[in-house]
Amino acid sequence: MSTIVRTLVAAATFSVALAAQAQGVTGDVQAGHKKAEMCIGCHGIPGYQNSFPEIHKVPKISGQTDKYIVAALNAYKKGDRKHPTMRGIAGSLSEQDMADLGAYYASQADKTAPETPRTANTAAAALIEKGACASCHGANFSKPIDPSYPKIGGQHADYLFVALKSYTVEGNAMIGRSNGIMAGIAKQYTPAEMREIAKYLSTVEGELKVVPQSRFR
């Protein structure tokens, strides 16, 4: 792993640890179930697609950690993640709301990913190594070193590509994600390389899923 990547990972871990210590809000699964009514119209439909900033499948969030759900919602609320719809939703949520939603989606985890992921092809393996992806997201991409980092194994390829690319966007009020750690990593890659990474990660057996809602069947 390069020195710069080691430094970025260490800095990210330290800053996230400080943020985690500052929270201390306990989520309630049942309360989160009720509050998720605002989420299931997109995240509760298998294969549902988002058209912003380009067409891609809505990410699987059932099975993510509660800390990641809270971290992501806070990022949308603060504008660190630029997505008009998600910012509008997150902006209406209190810390307790976010904690409840996190508890609810974390409670839907019902399997454990294999310790060793499927072998990547030569090109994907080199790109994964270049970005030291496993050093933050876990060797199987489902055991992040900090629970506020996402599980990415088995996530939709088109979403992973859009998410990775968003870290390279600068100076756009509507599109992009402000995260110095991920920006430094993502900017190493061409769009074609990002797609290669995303394609591989989507084939890894993970812990994420979409929980279908009967009303949408």
C-alpha positions in Angstrom: 0.0 0.0 0.0 1.4 3.4 -0.9 2.4 5.9 1.8 -0.3 8.4 0.7 -3.0 5.8 0.9 -1.8 4.7 4.4 -1.9 8.3 5.5 -5.4 8.8 4.1 -6.7 5.7 5.7 -5.2 6.6 9.1 -6.7 10.1 9.0 -10.1 8.8 8.0 -10.2 6.3 10.8 -9.2 8.9 13.4 -11.8 11.5 12.2 -14.6 8.9 12.1 -13.7 7.7 15.6 -14.1 11.2 16.9 -17.4 11.6 15.2 -18.7 8.3 16.6 -17.7 9.3 20.1 -19.7 12.5 19.7 -23.0 10.8 18.8 -24.3 8.6 21.5 -27.9 8.4 20.2 -29.5 4.9 20.4 -31.8 3.9 17.6 -35.0 2.0 18.0 -35.8 -0.7 15.3 -39.6 -0.4 15.6 -39.5 3.4 15.5 -37.2 3.1 12.5 -39.7 0.7 10.8 -42.4 3.4 10.9 -40.1 6.2 9.8 -38.8 4.1 6.9 -42.1 4.8 5.1 -40.3 7.7 3.4 -37.5 5.4 2.2 -39.2 2.3 0.9 -40.7 4.0 -2.2 -37.1 3.9 -3.7 -35.1 1.5 -1.5 -37.9 -1.1 -1.1 -38.3 -1.9 -4.8 -35.9 -4.4 -6.3 -34.2 -3.0 -9.4 -35.7 0.5 -8.9 -33.7 3.1 -10.8 -32.7 6.7 -10.0 -32.2 9.1 -12.9 -30.0 11.6 -11.1 -27.3 12.4 -11.8 -27.5 9.6 -14.4 -29.6 6.4 -14.5 -28.5 3.9 -12.0 -30.1 1.5 -9.5 -31.0 2.8 -6.1 -28.4 1.4 -3.6 -29.2 -1.6 -1.4 -29.2 -0.3 2.2 -30.8 -3.2 4.1 -27.9 -4.9 5.9 -25.7 -1.8 6.1 -24.5 -0.9 9.6 -26.6 1.6 11.6 -23.5 3.9 11.9 -23.1 4.0 8.1 -26.8 4.9 7.6 -26.5 7.7 10.1 -23.2 8.9 8.5 -24.7 8.9 5.0 -27.8 10.8 6.1 -25.7 13.4 7.9 -23.6 13.8 4.8 -26.7 14.5 2.7 -28.1 16.8 5.4 -24.8 18.8 5.5 -24.5 18.9 1.7 -21.3 16.9 1.7 -23.2 14.5 -0.5 -25.0 16.5 -3.2 -28.3 14.9 -4.2 -31.4 17.2 -4.1 -33.9 14.5 -3.1 -31.8 12.9 -0.5 -30.8 16.3 1.0 -34.4 17.3 1.2 -35.3 14.0 3.1 -32.2 14.1 5.3 -32.7 17.7 6.1 -36.1 16.9 7.8 -34.5 14.2 10.1 -33.4 14.6 13.7 -30.4 12.7 15.1 -33.0 10.4 16.7 -34.7 9.8 13.4 -31.5 8.9 11.7 -30.5 6.6 14.6 -33.9 4.8 14.3 -33.6 4.4 10.6 -30.0 3.1 11.0 -31.2 0.5 13.6 -34.0 -0.6 11.3 -31.9 -1.2 8.2 -29.1 -2.8 10.2 -31.7 -5.2 11.7 -32.4 -6.5 8.2 -29.0 -8.1 7.9 -29.6 -11.9 7.8 -26.4 -13.4 6.5 -22.6 -13.1 6.8 -20.4 -12.7 3.8 -17.7 -15.2 3.2 -14.4 -14.2 4.7 -12.7 -14.5 1.3 -14.3 -12.8 -1.7 -14.4 -14.3 -5.1 -11.1 -13.8 -7.0 -11.0 -10.7 -9.1 -9.6 -10.7 -12.7 -6.1 -9.4 -13.1 -7.2 -5.9 -14.1 -9.8 -5.5 -11.3 -7.4 -6.9 -8.7 -4.7 -4.4 -9.6 -7.1 -1.5 -9.4 -8.5 -2.7 -6.0 -4.9 -2.9 -4.7 -4.0 0.5 -6.1 -6.8 2.1 -4.1 -6.3 -0.1 -1.0 -10.1 -0.6 -1.0 -9.9 -3.6 1.4 -8.0 -1.5 4.0 -11.1 0.4 4.8 -14.0 -1.8 3.5 -12.6 -5.1 4.7 -10.9 -8.0 3.0 -14.3 -9.3 1.9 -15.7 -5.8 1.4 -18.4 -6.4 4.0 -16.3 -5.8 7.1 -15.3 -2.1 7.1 -12.7 -1.1 9.6 -15.2 1.4 11.0 -18.9 0.8 11.1 -19.6 4.2 9.6 -17.9 3.1 6.4 -20.2 1.3 3.9 -20.2 -2.4 3.1 -19.7 -2.5 -0.7 -19.6 -6.1 -1.5 -22.5 -7.1 -3.7 -23.8 -3.5 -4.1 -25.2 -2.6 -7.6 -22.4 -2.0 -10.1 -24.0 1.1 -11.6 -24.5 2.7 -8.2 -20.9 2.0 -7.2 -19.7 3.6 -10.3 -21.8 6.7 -9.9 -20.8 7.0 -6.2 -17.1 6.6 -6.9 -17.2 9.1 -9.8 -19.0 11.6 -7.6 -16.0 12.0 -5.4 -14.1 13.4 -8.3 -16.6 16.2 -9.0 -15.6 19.7 -7.9 -17.4 23.0 -7.9 -20.9 21.7 -8.8 -23.7 22.7 -6.5 -25.9 19.8 -7.5 -23.6 16.8 -8.1 -20.6 15.4 -6.1 -19.5 14.2 -2.7 -17.1 16.2 -0.5 -14.8 13.7 1.1 -11.0 14.3 0.9 -10.1 10.7 1.6 -12.3 9.2 -1.1 -11.5 12.1 -3.6 -7.8 11.3 -3.3 -8.5 7.7 -4.1 -11.1 8.1 -6.8 -9.1 10.6 -8.8 -6.5 7.9 -9.4 -8.9 6.2 -11.8 -10.4 6.8 -15.2 -14.1 6.2 -15.7 -13.4 2.9 -17.4 -11.3 1.8 -14.4 -14.1 2.8 -12.0 -16.5 0.7 -13.9 -14.1 -2.3 -13.7 -13.9 -1.9 -9.9 -17.6 -1.5 -9.6 -18.3 -4.5 -11.8 -16.1 -6.7 -9.7 -17.5 -5.5 -6.3 -21.0 -6.2 -7.5 -20.2 -9.8 -8.1 -18.8 -10.3 -4.6 -21.1 -12.2 -2.2 -22.1 -9.6 0.4 -24.6 -8.8 3.1 -26.7 -6.1 1.4 -30.2 -6.6 0.0 -33.4 -5.0 -1.0 -36.4 -5.9 1.2 -39.4 -5.9 -1.1 -42.6 -4.2 0.1 -45.8 -6.0 -0.6 -47.6 -2.8 -1.7 -45.1 -2.5 -4.6 -45.3 -6.0 -5.9 
